[in-house]
Structure formats: structure tokens, C-alpha cells
């Protein structure tokens, strides 16, 4: 059994998009995926990338991925990492692949002196919630996520 975690390569923008679509399908949000392969390529592999992707290979085949970016906390005065997406093909779950993807980000945080790694999990996704608790992640229940998008975003932007 071999597991490798590595950075995604520019020629893998299509693979990354395939993982995004598989994650969206799992999360019952397939109709929300608007990203194109070209947009993924520009975001991750363009001249000034602001988002990054790690690929997990199991026995030499792509098994999962994580997409992440740096955040900043004014309270700590330091950066952290936000894990935007984490996905492992269902038939490969239970082999430590997801844990290895998160551990790679934890190692990056420690090596770079970053005090936190954070992410969201859907409230209904109990298998993931159990997994995250098993690795020591704590829920941040005192915060409520807010979002402006679509018409509300455009309306507010027009008031500036």
C-alpha cells in the first residue's frame, strides 16, 4: 500500500475540477459548480496563485484532493490556512487518505509558524464530523457564517 501527498501539477486542472464535481455531488450541491477547467488552472497554476491544491495518490492513482489558501487573523497578527475542499473517493475511504491530506496541511502550518488550520463541514455530514473530531478538530459554534452573493451582493456594491 502506497500513499503519496503532493502538489497538483498544471496539467491536472481537469483532474482538480473532476474532484470538485465529485465533492459537490457528495455534498448534494452538484448544480452549484460553475467553475471551468480554465478558471481552476488560472486560480491554482496562474502567474499569481492565491489558492493551492494537494493531490493524494493511492497505489499511483489519484485518490483525493485538498484545496486550500492562506488566511490572516488580525487578533493573532499571523496567517493561517483555510481548507476549502477535502475529498477522497468513496471506495478509498478508511485508508487514512483524508487524514494524510489534513496532516500535510498541519505540517505546513507548523513549519511556517501558522497557528491555525480551519474549515467548514456541513451540519448533516456526520461521517465527516466524526472523522474531524477523531483528529482533534473542535467546532467553532460561537460563530455564524454570513454570505453576500448574487443579487444582494450586486445591490450592495451599487450603493457604494
C-alpha positions as CSV (number, residue, x, y, z in Angstrom):
1,X,0.0,0.0,0.0
2,X,1.5,3.3,-1.0
3,X,0.1,6.8,-0.3
4,X,1.7,9.9,-1.7
5,X,0.6,13.5,-1.0
6,X,1.9,16.0,-3.5
7,X,1.2,19.4,-5.0
8,X,-1.1,19.3,-8.0
9,X,0.6,19.9,-11.4
10,X,-0.6,22.4,-14.0
11,X,-1.7,19.7,-16.4
12,X,-4.1,18.4,-13.7
13,X,-6.6,21.3,-13.8
14,X,-9.1,18.8,-15.3
15,X,-8.5,16.3,-12.5
16,X,-8.9,19.0,-9.9
17,X,-12.2,20.0,-11.5
18,X,-13.3,16.4,-11.5
19,X,-12.6,16.2,-7.8
20,X,-14.6,19.4,-7.2
21,X,-17.5,17.9,-9.1
22,X,-17.3,14.7,-7.2
23,X,-17.2,16.6,-3.9
24,X,-20.2,18.7,-5.0
25,X,-22.1,15.6,-5.9
26,X,-21.4,14.1,-2.4
27,X,-22.5,17.3,-0.7
28,X,-25.7,17.4,-2.8
29,X,-24.5,20.6,-4.4
30,X,-23.7,19.5,-8.0
31,X,-25.8,22.2,-9.5
32,X,-23.6,24.8,-7.7
33,X,-20.4,24.0,-9.6
34,X,-19.8,26.8,-12.1
35,X,-16.0,26.7,-12.3
36,X,-14.4,25.7,-15.6
37,X,-11.1,23.9,-16.1
38,X,-9.6,27.2,-17.4
39,X,-10.7,29.0,-14.2
40,X,-9.2,26.2,-12.0
41,X,-6.0,26.3,-14.0
42,X,-5.7,30.1,-13.6
43,X,-6.5,30.1,-9.9
44,X,-4.1,27.3,-8.9
45,X,-1.4,27.5,-11.5
46,X,-1.6,31.0,-12.9
47,X,1.0,33.8,-12.5
48,X,-0.1,34.8,-9.0
49,X,-1.9,31.8,-7.4
50,X,-3.9,32.6,-4.3
51,X,-5.2,29.0,-3.9
52,X,-3.4,25.7,-3.8
53,X,-4.1,22.1,-4.3
54,X,-2.7,18.9,-3.0
55,X,-3.4,15.5,-4.6
56,X,-3.4,12.2,-2.7
57,X,-2.3,9.2,-4.8
58,X,-3.1,5.7,-3.6
59,X,-1.1,3.0,-5.4
60,X,-0.1,5.6,-8.0
61,X,-3.7,6.7,-8.8
62,X,-5.4,9.9,-7.8
63,X,-7.5,9.2,-4.7
64,X,-8.4,12.5,-3.3
65,X,-7.5,16.2,-3.0
66,X,-7.4,19.2,-0.8
67,X,-7.8,22.8,-1.9
68,X,-6.5,25.5,0.5
69,X,-5.4,29.0,0.9
70,X,-3.8,31.3,3.4
71,X,-5.9,33.4,5.8
72,X,-5.0,36.1,8.2
73,X,-6.0,36.8,11.8
74,X,-5.8,40.4,13.0
75,X,-6.1,39.1,16.5
76,X,-3.1,36.8,16.3
77,X,-1.3,39.0,13.8
78,X,-0.5,35.9,11.8
79,X,-1.6,33.9,8.8
80,X,-3.3,30.5,8.9
81,X,-4.6,28.0,6.4
82,X,-8.2,27.6,5.3
83,X,-9.1,24.2,3.9
84,X,-11.7,24.9,1.3
85,X,-12.2,21.4,-0.1
86,X,-11.3,17.9,1.1
87,X,-12.4,14.8,-0.8
88,X,-11.5,11.2,-1.1
89,X,-13.1,8.8,-3.5
90,X,-15.7,6.8,-1.5
91,X,-14.2,3.4,-2.4
92,X,-10.9,4.5,-0.9
93,X,-12.2,6.0,2.4
94,X,-10.9,4.4,5.6
95,X,-7.3,4.1,4.4
96,X,-6.0,7.2,6.1
97,X,-6.0,9.3,2.9
98,X,-8.2,12.2,4.2
99,X,-6.2,12.2,7.4
100,X,-2.9,12.4,5.4
101,X,-4.2,15.3,3.4
102,X,-5.1,17.2,6.5
103,X,-1.8,16.2,8.2
104,X,0.1,17.6,5.3
105,X,-1.6,21.0,5.9
106,X,-0.9,20.7,9.6
107,X,2.8,20.1,8.9
108,X,2.8,23.1,6.6
109,X,1.2,25.2,9.4
110,X,3.8,24.1,11.9
111,X,6.8,24.5,9.5
112,X,5.6,28.1,8.6
113,X,4.7,29.1,12.1
114,X,1.0,29.4,11.3
115,X,-1.2,29.0,14.4
116,X,-4.4,27.6,12.8
117,X,-5.9,25.3,10.2
118,X,-9.7,25.8,9.8
119,X,-12.5,24.6,7.5
120,X,-16.3,24.2,7.3
121,X,-18.3,21.0,7.5
122,X,-21.9,20.6,6.6
123,X,-24.1,20.0,9.6
124,X,-25.7,16.9,8.1
125,X,-22.3,15.3,7.2
126,X,-22.0,13.2,10.3
127,X,-19.3,10.8,9.0
128,X,-17.0,13.8,8.3
129,X,-17.9,15.4,11.7
130,X,-17.0,12.2,13.5
131,X,-13.7,12.0,11.5
132,X,-12.8,15.6,12.3
133,X,-13.5,15.1,16.0
134,X,-11.3,12.0,15.9
135,X,-8.3,14.1,14.7
136,X,-8.9,16.7,17.4
137,X,-10.8,19.4,15.5
138,X,-13.2,21.5,17.6
139,X,-16.4,23.0,16.4
140,X,-16.5,26.8,16.5
141,X,-20.2,27.1,17.4
142,X,-19.9,30.6,18.6
143,X,-19.7,32.0,15.0
144,X,-22.3,32.1,12.3
145,X,-21.3,32.2,8.7
146,X,-22.7,35.0,6.7
147,X,-22.6,35.4,2.9
148,X,-23.4,38.0,0.4
149,X,-23.8,36.8,-3.2
150,X,-25.9,37.1,-6.3
151,X,-28.4,40.0,-6.4
152,X,-27.8,41.1,-2.8
153,X,-24.0,41.4,-3.5
154,X,-24.7,43.4,-6.7
155,X,-27.2,45.6,-4.9
156,X,-24.9,46.5,-2.1
157,X,-22.0,47.1,-4.5
158,X,-24.2,49.6,-6.4
159,X,-24.7,51.5,-3.2
160,X,-21.0,52.3,-2.8
